[in-house]
Amino acid sequence: GIQVEQSPPDLILQEGANSTLRCNFSDSVNNLQWFHQNPWGQLINLFYIPSGTKQNGRLSATTVATERYSLLYISSSQTTDSGVYFCAVVTNAGKSTFGDGTTLTVKP
Amino acid sequence: NAGVTQTPKFQVLKTGQSMTLQCAQDMNHEYMSWYRQDPGMGLRLIHYSVGAGITDQGEVPNGYNVSRSTTEDFPLRLLSAAPSQTSVYFCASSISGGLQETQYFGPGTRLLVL
């Protein structure tokens, strides 16, 4: 099956810093999403981005489907950004695969 | 809309017991799925459904059964619980097929099998 690799596995930032999270995938996908899992375990949709670039406030994402990677940018990080960021892909067979996530800790 | 709801929030089972995790959505979504999340890992797909009456296996289906008799409900059954099934279970839904749509997740069910 398709492989999804996220890097880095852990990231510690000082409040106000910027960061880039990466998601590599091993095959063509129909759908790619970024999620944030907060410290209470809730999964929150950030972006649906099978290709191109999207921005939402301090967050933006870019997917280069032909090169099989996606990037999530967090600017001016805040302590509330802490949690685990997951990349998930869906192939044309309809099955979704998650990466193992990047755990982000933002210190005040 | 309540979105995606899951019950119970927490459950403790003894090995060999059976139970059903409930999942419901009120958004008229065709696509529903179940995932498990083990500590330090991403979510792994257990079963999914592209519509009422249609289900299929995901990455880790063994030990779990599902059915989809209505669009709204997608219960997950553990027939004989094992300690390896201790995990957090998430249900998700999307408008159609899961291919081109955002998935929405329920709050999760934390299951401990002793």
Chai-1 contact restraints between the chains, C-beta under 6 A:
chainA,res_idxA,chainB,res_idxB,connection_type,confidence,min_distance_angstrom,max_distance_angstrom,comment,restraint_id
A,N30,B,L99,contact,1.0,0.0,6.0,A-B,restraint_1
A,N31,B,L99,contact,1.0,0.0,6.0,A-B,restraint_2
A,G41,B,G108,contact,1.0,0.0,6.0,A-B,restraint_3
A,L43,B,F105,contact,1.0,0.0,6.0,A-B,restraint_4
A,N45,B,T102,contact,1.0,0.0,6.0,A-B,restraint_5
A,Y48,B,T102,contact,1.0,0.0,6.0,A-B,restraint_6
A,F86,B,G42,contact,1.0,0.0,6.0,A-B,restraint_7
A,V90,B,G98,contact,1.0,0.0,6.0,A-B,restraint_8
A,V90,B,L99,contact,1.0,0.0,6.0,A-B,restraint_9
A,G94,B,G98,contact,1.0,0.0,6.0,A-B,restraint_10
A,K95,B,L45,contact,1.0,0.0,6.0,A-B,restraint_11
A,K95,B,G58,contact,1.0,0.0,6.0,A-B,restraint_12
A,S96,B,L45,contact,1.0,0.0,6.0,A-B,restraint_13
A,F98,B,G42,contact,1.0,0.0,6.0,A-B,restraint_14
A,F98,B,L43,contact,1.0,0.0,6.0,A-B,restraint_15
A,G99,B,G42,contact,1.0,0.0,6.0,A-B,restraint_16
A,D100,B,M41,contact,1.0,0.0,6.0,A-B,restraint_17
A,D100,B,G42,contact,1.0,0.0,6.0,A-B,restraint_18
A,G101,B,G42,contact,1.0,0.0,6.0,A-B,restraint_19
